[in-house]
Amino acid sequence: MTGALIFVAVVLIVTGIAIWLLFSALGGTLGGGITVAGVIDSPLDFGRISIDGIEVDLDSADHHVDTGFSFDSAKDDYAGRLMWNGTDCEKLTVDVDVVIEHSRYLQQFEYCLELPQGVIDAAAQGYLDIGDYYDWEKQEARRIELTLDEGIFFPEQDAWRVRFTLTLGWGEVFGNINPSLYYDEAGADISYEEMRDTLNDFYDMVMAGTHYSTPTFTLTLIASPKV
């Protein structure tokens, strides 16, 4: 179709999970290529971790989790200059569900979302909004604490459960909305050539110059015991 583009998705996935005990605090990291290591001196333990409803096998050596974020068109957007491919669509949220056992010892729970450099560069360019998870002043991922009241204690099971959602956003270059909508609305006067070049730049930036591997993110979970 002359003058129209099909949005090519950029996907970030979680490729695995590893758990370790260290310095009397419990940490769990979701990401690719993580090695399990540990010192058994923490009274806490992860009872369950699920990502987007996919429960992670904590006893397995291969903790693959095939889910994540997708920077794609708005679902069912078949109109305008930038359209949905009919299969994949935008996914800017990841739901996390964590259960910590022996919770009577739990004092603090934190998480840290480490995004690939290509995503950070795209956000710096104004293509994405990652401000909730990245400290631009310190140039590092934010460490986010969830209060224990944000979870639920189960006294009989001596367990604490917390559920939270990771949410990324589109940047100001796209008017903070999906590009497939932006280029038909506020960005309708932008030329086809500029739209195409911007989208190609965004894609190449997130993919860090290669189209042969999928970018991955790392989610670190830290549960600290009472001292």
WOUR-V705944 format. One record per pair of residues at least 24 apart in sequence whose ideal C-beta (glycine too) atoms are under 10 Angstrom apart, sorted by the first residue. I is the first residue (numbers start at 1). J is the second residue. D is the distance in whole Angstrom. If there is no record, write none. Layout:
((I,J,D) (I,J,D))
This chain:
((1,81,9) (1,83,8) (2,192,9) (3,80,10) (3,81,6) (3,192,6) (3,195,10) (4,78,10) (4,79,10) (4,80,8) (4,81,6) (4,82,7) (4,83,6) (4,192,9) (5,73,10) (5,80,10) (5,81,6) (5,82,5) (5,83,7) (5,179,10) (5,180,9) (5,183,9) (5,192,8) (5,195,7) (5,196,6) (5,199,7) (5,200,10) (6,73,8) (6,82,8) (6,83,6) (6,84,8) (6,85,5) (6,86,9) (6,180,10) (7,71,9) (7,72,6) (7,73,4) (7,74,9) (7,77,8) (7,82,6) (7,83,7) (7,84,7) (7,85,7) (7,88,9) (7,89,9) (7,90,9) (7,178,9) (7,179,7) (7,180,6) (7,183,10) (7,199,8) (7,203,10) (8,71,10) (8,72,8) (8,73,9) (8,85,8) (8,88,9) (8,199,8) (8,200,9) (8,202,10) (8,203,6) (8,211,10) (9,70,5) (9,71,7) (9,72,4) (9,73,8) (9,85,8) (9,87,9) (9,88,5) (9,89,8) (9,90,9) (9,91,9) (9,203,9) (10,69,9) (10,70,7) (10,71,4) (10,72,8) (10,118,9) (10,119,9) (10,122,9) (10,127,10) (10,128,10) (10,199,10) (10,202,8) (10,203,6) (10,204,10) (10,205,9) (10,206,5) (10,207,7) (10,214,9) (10,215,8) (11,67,10) (11,68,6) (11,69,7) (11,70,5) (11,71,8) (11,72,8) (11,88,8) (11,91,8) (11,206,9) (11,207,10) (11,214,6) (11,215,8) (11,216,10) (12,67,10) (12,68,5) (12,69,4) (12,70,8) (12,71,8) (12,91,10) (12,94,9) (12,115,7) (12,116,7) (12,118,9) (12,119,7) (12,168,9) (12,206,8) (12,214,7) (12,215,5) (12,216,6) (12,217,5) (13,64,9) (13,65,8) (13,66,6) (13,67,7) (13,68,4) (13,69,8) (13,70,9) (13,94,10) (13,214,6) (13,215,8) (13,216,6) (13,217,8) (14,51,6) (14,52,9) (14,54,9) (14,56,9) (14,63,9) (14,64,8) (14,65,4) (14,66,8) (14,67,6) (14,68,5) (14,69,10) (14,94,8) (14,96,10) (14,216,7) (14,217,7) (14,218,8) (14,219,7) (15,62,10) (15,63,9) (15,64,6) (15,65,7) (15,66,8) (15,68,9) (15,214,8) (15,216,5) (15,217,9) (15,218,10) (16,56,9) (16,60,10) (16,61,10) (16,62,7) (16,63,5) (16,64,6) (16,65,7) (16,216,9) (16,218,10) (17,46,9) (17,49,7) (17,51,8) (17,56,5) (17,57,9) (17,58,8) (17,60,9) (17,62,10) (17,63,4) (17,64,8) (17,65,6) (17,219,9) (17,221,9) (18,58,10) (18,61,10) (18,63,7) (19,45,9) (19,46,6) (19,49,8) (19,56,9) (19,58,6) (19,63,9) (19,221,9) (21,45,8) (21,46,10) (21,223,10) (22,222,10) (23,224,9) (24,105,10) (24,224,8) (24,225,6) (24,226,10) (24,227,7) (25,107,9) (25,108,9) (25,110,10) (25,222,6) (25,223,7) (25,224,4) (25,225,7) (25,227,10) (26,100,7) (26,101,10) (26,102,10) (26,105,10) (26,106,9) (26,109,9) (26,221,8) (26,222,7) (26,223,4) (26,224,8) (26,225,8) (27,110,9) (27,112,10) (27,220,6) (27,221,7) (27,222,5) (27,223,8) (27,224,9) (28,56,9) (28,58,9) (28,63,10) (28,98,8) (28,100,10) (28,111,9) (28,219,8) (28,220,7) (28,221,4) (28,222,8) (28,223,8) (29,63,10) (29,112,9) (29,114,9) (29,218,6) (29,219,7) (29,220,5) (29,221,7) (29,222,9) (30,56,8) (30,63,8) (30,65,7) (30,68,10) (30,94,10) (30,96,8) (30,111,10) (30,113,10) (30,216,9) (30,217,8) (30,218,7) (30,219,4) (30,220,8) (30,221,8) (31,63,10) (31,65,10) (31,114,8) (31,216,6) (31,217,7) (31,218,3) (31,219,7) (31,220,8) (32,64,9) (32,213,10) (32,214,9) (32,215,10) (32,216,4) (32,217,9) (32,218,8) (33,216,8) (33,218,10) (34,63,8) (34,218,8) (34,220,10) (36,61,8) (36,63,9) (41,225,10) (42,102,9) (42,105,8) (42,223,8) (42,224,9) (42,225,6) (43,101,9) (43,102,5) (43,103,10) (43,104,8) (43,105,4) (43,106,9) (43,225,5) (43,226,9) (44,100,6) (44,101,7) (44,102,6) (44,103,8) (44,104,10) (44,105,6) (44,106,6) (44,107,10) (44,109,10) (44,160,9) (44,223,5) (44,224,8) (44,225,5) (44,226,10) (45,99,10) (45,100,7) (45,101,5) (45,102,6) (45,103,10) (45,105,10) (45,159,10) (45,223,9) (46,98,7) (46,99,7) (46,100,6) (46,101,7) (46,221,8) (46,223,8) (47,98,9) (47,99,4) (47,100,7) (47,101,4) (47,102,9) (47,103,9) (47,157,8) (47,158,10) (47,159,6) (47,160,9) (47,161,9) (48,97,7) (48,98,7) (48,99,4) (48,100,9) (48,101,9) (48,159,9) (48,161,8) (49,96,8) (49,97,7) (49,98,5) (49,99,8) (49,100,10) (49,219,10) (49,221,7) (50,95,8) (50,96,8) (50,97,4) (50,98,8) (50,99,9) (50,163,9) (51,94,6) (51,95,7) (51,96,6) (51,97,8) (51,98,10) (51,166,10) (51,219,8) (52,91,9) (52,93,9) (52,94,6) (52,95,5) (52,96,8) (52,97,9) (52,165,10) (53,95,7) (53,97,8) (54,95,10) (54,97,10) (55,97,9) (65,94,10) (65,219,10) (67,91,9) (67,94,7) (67,95,9) (68,94,6) (68,166,10) (68,214,9) (68,215,9) (68,216,8) (68,217,7) (68,219,10) (69,93,8) (69,94,6) (69,115,9) (69,119,9) (69,128,10) (69,166,8) (69,167,9) (69,168,6) (69,215,9) (69,217,7) (71,119,9) (71,122,9) (71,127,9) (71,128,7) (71,168,8) (71,170,8) (71,178,9) (71,179,9) (71,202,8) (71,203,9) (71,206,7) (72,178,8) (72,179,10) (72,180,8) (73,178,7) (73,179,8) (73,180,4) (73,181,9) (74,177,8) (74,178,4) (74,179,9) (74,180,5) (74,181,5) (74,182,10) (74,184,10) (75,178,9) (75,180,10) (77,178,8) (77,180,5) (77,181,7) (77,184,8) (78,180,10) (79,180,9) (79,181,10) (79,184,7) (80,180,7) (80,181,8) (80,182,10) (80,183,7) (80,184,3) (80,185,9) (80,188,8) (81,179,10) (81,180,9) (81,183,5) (81,184,6) (81,187,9) (81,188,8) (81,190,9) (81,192,7) (81,195,7) (81,196,9) (82,178,9) (82,179,6) (82,180,4) (82,181,8) (82,182,8) (82,183,5) (82,184,7) (82,187,9) (82,192,10) (82,195,7) (82,196,9) (82,199,8) (83,180,6) (83,184,9) (84,178,10) (84,180,7) (89,178,9) (89,180,9) (90,170,9) (90,178,6) (90,179,10) (90,180,8) (90,181,10) (91,168,10) (92,128,9) (92,129,10) (92,166,9) (92,167,6) (92,168,5) (92,169,7) (92,170,8) (92,178,9) (93,165,5) (93,166,7) (93,167,5) (93,168,8) (94,164,10) (94,165,7) (94,166,4) (94,167,8) (94,168,9) (94,217,9) (94,219,8) (95,163,7) (95,164,8) (95,165,5) (95,166,8) (95,167,10) (96,162,8) (96,163,7) (96,164,5) (96,165,7) (96,166,7) (96,219,7) (96,221,8) (97,161,7) (97,162,8) (97,163,5) (97,164,9) (98,146,10) (98,151,8) (98,160,9) (98,161,7) (98,162,5) (98,163,8) (98,164,8) (98,221,6) (98,223,8) (99,151,9) (99,152,10) (99,154,9) (99,157,9) (99,159,6) (99,160,7) (99,161,5) (99,162,8) (99,163,10) (100,151,8) (100,158,10) (100,159,7) (100,160,5) (100,161,8) (100,162,8) (100,221,9) (100,223,5) (100,225,10) (101,154,10) (101,157,8) (101,158,7) (101,159,5) (101,160,8) (101,223,10) (102,158,6) (102,159,8) (102,160,9) (102,223,10) (102,225,8) (103,148,9) (103,151,9) (103,152,10) (103,153,6) (103,154,8) (103,155,9) (103,157,8) (103,158,6) (103,159,5) (103,160,4) (103,161,9) (103,223,9) (103,225,10) (104,153,9) (104,155,8) (104,158,6) (104,159,10) (104,160,9) (104,225,10) (104,226,8) (105,158,9) (105,223,9) (105,224,9) (105,225,4) (105,226,6) (105,227,10) (106,148,7) (106,151,9) (106,153,9) (106,158,10) (106,159,10) (106,160,6) (106,223,6) (106,224,8) (106,225,7) (106,226,7) (107,148,8) (107,223,9) (107,224,5) (107,225,6) (107,226,4) (107,227,7) (108,145,6) (108,146,9) (108,147,9) (108,148,8) (108,222,8) (108,223,7) (108,224,4) (108,225,9) (108,226,9) (109,144,10) (109,145,7) (109,146,5) (109,147,8) (109,148,7) (109,150,8) (109,151,7) (109,160,8) (109,162,6) (109,164,10) (109,221,8) (109,222,7) (109,223,5) (109,224,8) (110,142,10) (110,143,5) (110,144,6) (110,145,5) (110,146,7) (110,220,8) (110,221,8) (110,222,5) (110,223,8) (110,224,8) (111,141,10) (111,142,10) (111,143,8) (111,144,6) (111,145,8) (111,146,7) (111,162,9) (111,164,7) (111,166,9) (111,219,6) (111,220,6) (111,221,5) (111,222,7) (111,223,10) (112,140,9) (112,141,5) (112,142,7) (112,143,5) (112,144,7) (112,218,8) (112,219,7) (112,220,4) (112,221,8) (112,222,7) (113,141,6) (113,142,8) (113,143,10) (113,144,8) (113,166,6) (113,168,9) (113,217,6) (113,218,8) (113,219,6) (113,220,8) (114,140,9) (114,141,5) (114,142,10) (114,216,10) (114,217,6) (114,218,4) (114,219,8) (114,220,7) (115,141,7) (115,168,8) (115,206,10) (115,215,8) (115,216,9) (115,217,5) (115,218,8) (115,219,10) (116,206,8) (116,207,9) (116,208,7) (116,214,10) (116,215,4) (116,216,7) (116,217,6) (116,218,9) (117,205,10) (117,206,10) (117,208,6) (117,215,9) (118,202,10) (118,203,10) (118,204,9) (118,205,6) (118,206,4) (118,207,6) (118,208,4) (118,209,8) (118,210,9) (118,215,6) (119,168,8) (119,205,9) (119,206,6) (119,207,10) (119,208,9) (119,215,7) (119,217,8) (120,205,10) (120,206,10) (121,205,5) (121,206,8) (121,208,8) (122,171,8) (122,173,9) (122,201,9) (122,202,6) (122,203,9) (122,204,10) (122,205,5) (122,206,5) (122,207,10) (122,208,10) (123,168,9) (123,169,9) (123,171,6) (123,205,10) (123,206,10) (124,171,9) (124,205,9) (125,171,8) (125,172,10) (125,173,7) (125,198,10) (125,201,8) (125,202,8) (125,205,7) (126,170,10) (126,171,4) (126,172,5) (126,173,4) (126,174,8) (126,176,10) (126,202,10) (127,170,8) (127,171,5) (127,172,9) (127,173,5) (127,174,7) (127,179,9) (127,198,8) (127,199,9) (127,201,8) (127,202,5) (127,203,10) (127,205,7) (127,206,8) (128,168,6) (128,169,7) (128,170,6) (128,171,5) (128,172,10) (128,173,9) (128,174,9) (128,202,8) (128,205,10) (128,206,8) (129,167,9) (129,168,7) (129,169,4) (129,170,7) (129,171,5) (129,172,8) (129,174,10) (129,176,7) (130,167,10) (130,168,6) (130,169,8) (130,171,9) (131,168,10) (131,169,8) (131,171,10) (132,166,9) (132,167,7) (132,168,8) (132,169,8) (133,166,7) (133,167,9) (133,168,8) (133,217,9) (133,219,10) (141,217,10) (141,218,9) (141,219,10) (141,220,8) (143,220,9) (143,222,8) (145,222,9) (145,224,10) (160,223,9) (162,221,10) (162,223,10) (166,217,9) (166,219,7) (168,217,10) (171,202,9) (173,198,7) (173,201,10) (173,202,8) (174,198,9) (174,199,10) (174,202,9))
